[in-house]
């Protein structure tokens, strides 16, 4: 993985955690983050994506739902049972 790909969205994720996630009044809305800027909050994912593409074009940005529930990742092995 190249260095630029490894750092992709690192700043956006940090901004989200520091400036967006604590805003409990935005629970359930979708935030658009570009670098250290928060474009805004939207009621649905489609509106957030539309605004992000209109504003940032093909530049990297983050669209993430504001939620007090922790992000949970599930990992599994590919198992084959005979």
Backbone atoms as SQL, in Angstrom:
CREATE TABLE atoms (id INTEGER PRIMARY KEY, chain TEXT, resi INTEGER, resn TEXT, atom TEXT, x REAL, y REAL, z REAL);
INSERT INTO atoms VALUES
  (1, 'A', 1, 'UNK', 'N', 0.859, -1.179, 0.000),
  (2, 'A', 1, 'UNK', 'CA', 0.000, 0.000, 0.000),
  (3, 'A', 1, 'UNK', 'C', 0.899, 1.234, 0.000),
  (4, 'A', 2, 'UNK', 'N', 0.624, 2.164, -0.883),
  (5, 'A', 2, 'UNK', 'CA', 1.438, 3.367, -0.950),
  (6, 'A', 2, 'UNK', 'C', 1.154, 4.257, 0.257),
  (7, 'A', 3, 'UNK', 'N', 2.115, 5.143, 0.539),
  (8, 'A', 3, 'UNK', 'CA', 1.969, 6.066, 1.680),
  (9, 'A', 3, 'UNK', 'C', 0.730, 6.940, 1.528),
  (10, 'A', 4, 'UNK', 'N', 0.452, 7.413, 0.296),
  (11, 'A', 4, 'UNK', 'CA', -0.703, 8.286, 0.090),
  (12, 'A', 4, 'UNK', 'C', -2.015, 7.535, 0.318),
  (13, 'A', 5, 'UNK', 'N', -2.076, 6.272, -0.080),
  (14, 'A', 5, 'UNK', 'CA', -3.287, 5.479, 0.160),
  (15, 'A', 5, 'UNK', 'C', -3.436, 5.156, 1.645),
  (16, 'A', 6, 'UNK', 'N', -2.317, 4.935, 2.310),
  (17, 'A', 6, 'UNK', 'CA', -2.356, 4.602, 3.737),
  (18, 'A', 6, 'UNK', 'C', -2.922, 5.766, 4.549),
  (19, 'A', 7, 'UNK', 'N', -2.626, 6.979, 4.144),
  (20, 'A', 7, 'UNK', 'CA', -3.064, 8.160, 4.886),
  (21, 'A', 7, 'UNK', 'C', -4.376, 8.730, 4.384),
  (22, 'A', 8, 'UNK', 'N', -4.981, 8.094, 3.401),
  (23, 'A', 8, 'UNK', 'CA', -6.232, 8.582, 2.833),
  (24, 'A', 8, 'UNK', 'C', -7.310, 8.635, 3.911),
  (25, 'A', 9, 'UNK', 'N', -7.920, 9.763, 4.069),
  (26, 'A', 9, 'UNK', 'CA', -9.001, 10.038, 5.015),
  (27, 'A', 9, 'UNK', 'C', -8.579, 10.068, 6.487),
  (28, 'A', 10, 'UNK', 'N', -7.296, 9.992, 6.765),
  (29, 'A', 10, 'UNK', 'CA', -6.835, 10.046, 8.154),
  (30, 'A', 10, 'UNK', 'C', -7.259, 11.357, 8.812),
  (31, 'A', 11, 'UNK', 'N', -7.054, 12.464, 8.108),
  (32, 'A', 11, 'UNK', 'CA', -7.421, 13.774, 8.664),
  (33, 'A', 11, 'UNK', 'C', -8.939, 13.888, 8.819),
  (34, 'A', 12, 'UNK', 'N', -9.683, 13.375, 7.841),
  (35, 'A', 12, 'UNK', 'CA', -11.146, 13.421, 7.913),
  (36, 'A', 12, 'UNK', 'C', -11.671, 12.610, 9.099),
  (37, 'A', 13, 'UNK', 'N', -11.111, 11.437, 9.313),
  (38, 'A', 13, 'UNK', 'CA', -11.545, 10.612, 10.442),
  (39, 'A', 13, 'UNK', 'C', -11.226, 11.284, 11.775),
  (40, 'A', 14, 'UNK', 'N', -10.060, 11.920, 11.856),
  (41, 'A', 14, 'UNK', 'CA', -9.691, 12.638, 13.082),
  (42, 'A', 14, 'UNK', 'C', -10.656, 13.797, 13.320),
  (43, 'A', 15, 'UNK', 'N', -10.958, 14.539, 12.260),
  (44, 'A', 15, 'UNK', 'CA', -11.901, 15.654, 12.372),
  (45, 'A', 15, 'UNK', 'C', -13.266, 15.161, 12.810),
  (46, 'A', 16, 'UNK', 'N', -13.713, 14.056, 12.234),
  (47, 'A', 16, 'UNK', 'CA', -15.010, 13.492, 12.607),
  (48, 'A', 16, 'UNK', 'C', -15.029, 13.162, 14.100),
  (49, 'A', 17, 'UNK', 'N', -14.020, 12.460, 14.566),
  (50, 'A', 17, 'UNK', 'CA', -13.988, 12.038, 15.976),
  (51, 'A', 17, 'UNK', 'C', -13.900, 13.218, 16.929),
  (52, 'A', 18, 'UNK', 'N', -13.159, 14.245, 16.558),
  (53, 'A', 18, 'UNK', 'CA', -12.953, 15.382, 17.455),
  (54, 'A', 18, 'UNK', 'C', -14.069, 16.422, 17.400),
  (55, 'A', 19, 'UNK', 'N', -14.612, 16.662, 16.203),
  (56, 'A', 19, 'UNK', 'CA', -15.541, 17.788, 16.046),
  (57, 'A', 19, 'UNK', 'C', -16.979, 17.387, 15.755),
  (58, 'A', 20, 'UNK', 'N', -17.179, 16.201, 15.188),
  (59, 'A', 20, 'UNK', 'CA', -18.530, 15.801, 14.779),
  (60, 'A', 20, 'UNK', 'C', -19.157, 14.844, 15.786),
  (61, 'A', 21, 'UNK', 'N', -18.470, 13.778, 16.115),
  (62, 'A', 21, 'UNK', 'CA', -19.028, 12.739, 16.994),
  (63, 'A', 21, 'UNK', 'C', -19.556, 13.280, 18.320),
  (64, 'A', 22, 'UNK', 'N', -18.897, 14.264, 18.936),
  (65, 'A', 22, 'UNK', 'CA', -19.407, 14.783, 20.214),
  (66, 'A', 22, 'UNK', 'C', -20.741, 15.533, 20.108),
  (67, 'A', 23, 'UNK', 'N', -21.173, 15.869, 18.918),
  (68, 'A', 23, 'UNK', 'CA', -22.408, 16.647, 18.756),
  (69, 'A', 23, 'UNK', 'C', -23.632, 15.720, 18.813),
  (70, 'A', 24, 'UNK', 'N', -24.060, 15.449, 20.007),
  (71, 'A', 24, 'UNK', 'CA', -25.170, 14.503, 20.222),
  (72, 'A', 24, 'UNK', 'C', -26.482, 14.986, 19.602),
  (73, 'A', 25, 'UNK', 'N', -26.624, 16.288, 19.389),
  (74, 'A', 25, 'UNK', 'CA', -27.845, 16.805, 18.776),
  (75, 'A', 25, 'UNK', 'C', -27.906, 16.481, 17.279),
  (76, 'A', 26, 'UNK', 'N', -26.817, 15.971, 16.716),
  (77, 'A', 26, 'UNK', 'CA', -26.769, 15.601, 15.293),
  (78, 'A', 26, 'UNK', 'C', -26.922, 14.096, 15.092),
  (79, 'A', 27, 'UNK', 'N', -27.225, 13.373, 16.154),
  (80, 'A', 27, 'UNK', 'CA', -27.386, 11.915, 16.109),
  (81, 'A', 27, 'UNK', 'C', -28.305, 11.502, 14.958),
  (82, 'A', 28, 'UNK', 'N', -27.835, 10.553, 14.162),
  (83, 'A', 28, 'UNK', 'CA', -28.630, 10.022, 13.054),
  (84, 'A', 28, 'UNK', 'C', -28.408, 10.751, 11.739),
  (85, 'A', 29, 'UNK', 'N', -27.846, 11.937, 11.781),
  (86, 'A', 29, 'UNK', 'CA', -27.585, 12.691, 10.547),
  (87, 'A', 29, 'UNK', 'C', -26.261, 12.233, 9.936),
  (88, 'A', 30, 'UNK', 'N', -26.049, 12.585, 8.679),
  (89, 'A', 30, 'UNK', 'CA', -24.824, 12.246, 7.971),
  (90, 'A', 30, 'UNK', 'C', -23.959, 13.496, 7.839),
  (91, 'A', 31, 'UNK', 'N', -22.720, 13.383, 8.277),
  (92, 'A', 31, 'UNK', 'CA', -21.780, 14.501, 8.212),
  (93, 'A', 31, 'UNK', 'C', -20.885, 14.333, 6.991),
  (94, 'A', 32, 'UNK', 'N', -20.552, 15.455, 6.369),
  (95, 'A', 32, 'UNK', 'CA', -19.584, 15.475, 5.273),
  (96, 'A', 32, 'UNK', 'C', -18.355, 16.205, 5.781),
  (97, 'A', 33, 'UNK', 'N', -17.205, 15.516, 5.713),
  (98, 'A', 33, 'UNK', 'CA', -15.947, 16.063, 6.203),
  (99, 'A', 33, 'UNK', 'C', -14.917, 16.012, 5.087),
  (100, 'A', 34, 'UNK', 'N', -14.218, 17.136, 4.911),
  (101, 'A', 34, 'UNK', 'CA', -13.135, 17.237, 3.921),
  (102, 'A', 34, 'UNK', 'C', -11.958, 17.878, 4.621),
  (103, 'A', 35, 'UNK', 'N', -10.897, 17.102, 4.836),
  (104, 'A', 35, 'UNK', 'CA', -9.760, 17.614, 5.603),
  (105, 'A', 35, 'UNK', 'C', -10.209, 17.947, 7.012),
  (106, 'A', 36, 'UNK', 'N', -9.983, 19.174, 7.426),
  (107, 'A', 36, 'UNK', 'CA', -10.418, 19.583, 8.765),
  (108, 'A', 36, 'UNK', 'C', -11.715, 20.392, 8.719),
  (109, 'A', 37, 'UNK', 'N', -12.346, 20.442, 7.546),
  (110, 'A', 37, 'UNK', 'CA', -13.596, 21.189, 7.383),
  (111, 'A', 37, 'UNK', 'C', -14.809, 20.260, 7.437),
  (112, 'A', 38, 'UNK', 'N', -15.850, 20.713, 8.109),
  (113, 'A', 38, 'UNK', 'CA', -17.129, 20.001, 8.133),
  (114, 'A', 38, 'UNK', 'C', -18.074, 20.787, 7.232),
  (115, 'A', 39, 'UNK', 'N', -18.461, 20.174, 6.111),
  (116, 'A', 39, 'UNK', 'CA', -19.353, 20.849, 5.171),
  (117, 'A', 39, 'UNK', 'C', -20.736, 21.044, 5.779),
  (118, 'A', 40, 'UNK', 'N', -21.231, 20.003, 6.449),
  (119, 'A', 40, 'UNK', 'CA', -22.551, 20.113, 7.057),
  (120, 'A', 40, 'UNK', 'C', -23.112, 18.761, 7.443),
  (121, 'A', 41, 'UNK', 'N', -24.369, 18.788, 7.871),
  (122, 'A', 41, 'UNK', 'CA', -25.083, 17.600, 8.321),
  (123, 'A', 41, 'UNK', 'C', -26.325, 17.438, 7.465),
  (124, 'A', 42, 'UNK', 'N', -26.632, 16.197, 7.100),
  (125, 'A', 42, 'UNK', 'CA', -27.725, 15.919, 6.176),
  (126, 'A', 42, 'UNK', 'C', -28.591, 14.793, 6.725),
  (127, 'A', 43, 'UNK', 'N', -29.868, 14.847, 6.366),
  (128, 'A', 43, 'UNK', 'CA', -30.812, 13.861, 6.886),
  (129, 'A', 43, 'UNK', 'C', -30.631, 12.479, 6.296),
  (130, 'A', 44, 'UNK', 'N', -30.110, 12.393, 5.076),
  (131, 'A', 44, 'UNK', 'CA', -29.894, 11.068, 4.490),
  (132, 'A', 44, 'UNK', 'C', -28.584, 11.025, 3.722),
  (133, 'A', 45, 'UNK', 'N', -28.125, 9.815, 3.501),
  (134, 'A', 45, 'UNK', 'CA', -26.835, 9.562, 2.863),
  (135, 'A', 45, 'UNK', 'C', -26.775, 10.153, 1.454),
  (136, 'A', 46, 'UNK', 'N', -27.852, 10.005, 0.706),
  (137, 'A', 46, 'UNK', 'CA', -27.867, 10.499, -0.672),
  (138, 'A', 46, 'UNK', 'C', -27.675, 12.009, -0.733),
  (139, 'A', 47, 'UNK', 'N', -28.348, 12.755, 0.127),
  (140, 'A', 47, 'UNK', 'CA', -28.177, 14.215, 0.154),
  (141, 'A', 47, 'UNK', 'C', -26.753, 14.602, 0.545),
  (142, 'A', 48, 'UNK', 'N', -26.177, 13.861, 1.489),
  (143, 'A', 48, 'UNK', 'CA', -24.804, 14.129, 1.913),
  (144, 'A', 48, 'UNK', 'C', -23.828, 13.881, 0.765),
  (145, 'A', 49, 'UNK', 'N', -23.999, 12.779, 0.057),
  (146, 'A', 49, 'UNK', 'CA', -23.122, 12.471, -1.073),
  (147, 'A', 49, 'UNK', 'C', -23.275, 13.506, -2.182),
  (148, 'A', 50, 'UNK', 'N', -24.500, 13.888, -2.461),
  (149, 'A', 50, 'UNK', 'CA', -24.754, 14.880, -3.512),
  (150, 'A', 50, 'UNK', 'C', -24.041, 16.199, -3.192),
  (151, 'A', 51, 'UNK', 'N', -24.161, 16.659, -1.958),
  (152, 'A', 51, 'UNK', 'CA', -23.514, 17.910, -1.546),
  (153, 'A', 51, 'UNK', 'C', -21.989, 17.779, -1.582),
  (154, 'A', 52, 'UNK', 'N', -21.480, 16.630, -1.165),
  (155, 'A', 52, 'UNK', 'CA', -20.030, 16.422, -1.150),
  (156, 'A', 52, 'UNK', 'C', -19.456, 16.439, -2.561),
  (157, 'A', 53, 'UNK', 'N', -20.099, 15.714, -3.489),
  (158, 'A', 53, 'UNK', 'CA', -19.606, 15.706, -4.871),
  (159, 'A', 53, 'UNK', 'C', -19.734, 17.074, -5.522),
  (160, 'A', 54, 'UNK', 'N', -20.807, 17.787, -5.223),
  (161, 'A', 54, 'UNK', 'CA', -20.996, 19.126, -5.786),
  (162, 'A', 54, 'UNK', 'C', -19.908, 20.083, -5.285),
  (163, 'A', 55, 'UNK', 'N', -19.543, 19.950, -4.032),
  (164, 'A', 55, 'UNK', 'CA', -18.564, 20.849, -3.420),
  (165, 'A', 55, 'UNK', 'C', -17.118, 20.425, -3.692),
  (166, 'A', 56, 'UNK', 'N', -16.821, 19.126, -3.578),
  (167, 'A', 56, 'UNK', 'CA', -15.434, 18.660, -3.628),
  (168, 'A', 56, 'UNK', 'C', -15.071, 17.887, -4.891),
  (169, 'A', 57, 'UNK', 'N', -16.052, 17.564, -5.710),
  (170, 'A', 57, 'UNK', 'CA', -15.755, 16.808, -6.927),
  (171, 'A', 57, 'UNK', 'C', -15.126, 15.470, -6.595),
  (172, 'A', 58, 'UNK', 'N', -13.998, 15.189, -7.219),
  (173, 'A', 58, 'UNK', 'CA', -13.336, 13.901, -7.025),
  (174, 'A', 58, 'UNK', 'C', -12.271, 13.920, -5.927),
  (175, 'A', 59, 'UNK', 'N', -12.175, 15.024, -5.190),
  (176, 'A', 59, 'UNK', 'CA', -11.257, 15.062, -4.056),
  (177, 'A', 59, 'UNK', 'C', -11.780, 14.133, -2.957),
  (178, 'A', 60, 'UNK', 'N', -10.887, 13.558, -2.160),
  (179, 'A', 60, 'UNK', 'CA', -11.332, 12.678, -1.074),
  (180, 'A', 60, 'UNK', 'C', -12.161, 13.433, -0.034),
  (181, 'A', 61, 'UNK', 'N', -13.230, 12.795, 0.421),
  (182, 'A', 61, 'UNK', 'CA', -14.061, 13.333, 1.500),
  (183, 'A', 61, 'UNK', 'C', -14.663, 12.154, 2.244),
  (184, 'A', 62, 'UNK', 'N', -15.181, 12.432, 3.415),
  (185, 'A', 62, 'UNK', 'CA', -15.782, 11.400, 4.260),
  (186, 'A', 62, 'UNK', 'C', -17.248, 11.724, 4.475),
  (187, 'A', 63, 'UNK', 'N', -18.114, 10.730, 4.289),
  (188, 'A', 63, 'UNK', 'CA', -19.526, 10.830, 4.658),
  (189, 'A', 63, 'UNK', 'C', -19.758, 9.742, 5.692),
  (190, 'A', 64, 'UNK', 'N', -20.167, 10.153, 6.882),
  (191, 'A', 64, 'UNK', 'CA', -20.352, 9.180, 7.966),
  (192, 'A', 64, 'UNK', 'C', -21.523, 9.602, 8.829),
  (193, 'A', 65, 'UNK', 'N', -22.302, 8.615, 9.252),
  (194, 'A', 65, 'UNK', 'CA', -23.451, 8.895, 10.107),
  (195, 'A', 65, 'UNK', 'C', -22.996, 9.145, 11.539),
  (196, 'A', 66, 'UNK', 'N', -23.583, 10.156, 12.148),
  (197, 'A', 66, 'UNK', 'CA', -23.295, 10.480, 13.544),
  (198, 'A', 66, 'UNK', 'C', -24.077, 9.501, 14.408),
  (199, 'A', 67, 'UNK', 'N', -23.355, 8.777, 15.257),
  (200, 'A', 67, 'UNK', 'CA', -23.994, 7.765, 16.090),
  (201, 'A', 67, 'UNK', 'C', -23.212, 7.598, 17.384),
  (202, 'A', 68, 'UNK', 'N', -23.948, 7.420, 18.471),
  (203, 'A', 68, 'UNK', 'CA', -23.284, 7.177, 19.749),
  (204, 'A', 68, 'UNK', 'C', -22.898, 5.710, 19.895),
  (205, 'A', 69, 'UNK', 'N', -23.411, 4.855, 19.010),
  (206, 'A', 69, 'UNK', 'CA', -23.057, 3.436, 19.030),
  (207, 'A', 69, 'UNK', 'C', -21.639, 3.274, 18.471),
  (208, 'A', 70, 'UNK', 'N', -20.832, 2.436, 19.099),
  (209, 'A', 70, 'UNK', 'CA', -19.464, 2.254, 18.606),
  (210, 'A', 70, 'UNK', 'C', -19.458, 1.539, 17.253),
  (211, 'A', 71, 'UNK', 'N', -18.448, 1.862, 16.440),
  (212, 'A', 71, 'UNK', 'CA', -18.269, 1.133, 15.181),
  (213, 'A', 71, 'UNK', 'C', -17.808, -0.272, 15.518),
  (214, 'A', 72, 'UNK', 'N', -18.455, -1.247, 14.935),
  (215, 'A', 72, 'UNK', 'CA', -18.110, -2.639, 15.191),
  (216, 'A', 72, 'UNK', 'C', -17.717, -3.280, 13.868),
  (217, 'A', 73, 'UNK', 'N', -16.574, -3.921, 13.860),
  (218, 'A', 73, 'UNK', 'CA', -16.119, -4.632, 12.663),
  (219, 'A', 73, 'UNK', 'C', -16.125, -6.121, 12.983),
  (220, 'A', 74, 'UNK', 'N', -16.613, -6.899, 12.045),
  (221, 'A', 74, 'UNK', 'CA', -16.633, -8.351, 12.202),
  (222, 'A', 74, 'UNK', 'C', -15.660, -8.946, 11.194),
  (223, 'A', 75, 'UNK', 'N', -14.801, -9.799, 11.676),
  (224, 'A', 75, 'UNK', 'CA', -13.829, -10.458, 10.820),
  (225, 'A', 75, 'UNK', 'C', -14.064, -11.957, 10.906),
  (226, 'A', 76, 'UNK', 'N', -13.920, -12.619, 9.789),
  (227, 'A', 76, 'UNK', 'CA', -14.083, -14.054, 9.774),
  (228, 'A', 76, 'UNK', 'C', -13.109, -14.651, 8.778),
  (229, 'A', 77, 'UNK', 'N', -12.776, -15.873, 8.993),
  (230, 'A', 77, 'UNK', 'CA', -11.936, -16.586, 8.036),
  (231, 'A', 77, 'UNK', 'C', -12.846, -17.232, 7.017),
  (232, 'A', 78, 'UNK', 'N', -12.301, -17.406, 5.844),
  (233, 'A', 78, 'UNK', 'CA', -13.036, -18.179, 4.840),
  (234, 'A', 78, 'UNK', 'C', -12.840, -19.652, 5.179),
  (235, 'A', 79, 'UNK', 'N', -13.872, -20.260, 5.706),
  (236, 'A', 79, 'UNK', 'CA', -13.790, -21.664, 6.090),
  (237, 'A', 79, 'UNK', 'C', -14.609, -22.496, 5.123),
  (238, 'A', 80, 'UNK', 'N', -14.061, -23.618, 4.750),
  (239, 'A', 80, 'UNK', 'CA', -14.769, -24.529, 3.863),
  (240, 'A', 80, 'UNK', 'C', -15.011, -25.813, 4.636),
  (241, 'A', 81, 'UNK', 'N', -16.254, -26.185, 4.749),
  (242, 'A', 81, 'UNK', 'CA', -16.602, -27.424, 5.432),
  (243, 'A', 81, 'UNK', 'C', -16.990, -28.456, 4.390),
  (244, 'A', 82, 'UNK', 'N', -16.401, -29.629, 4.502),
  (245, 'A', 82, 'UNK', 'CA', -16.690, -30.689, 3.528),
  (246, 'A', 82, 'UNK', 'C', -17.723, -31.639, 4.071);
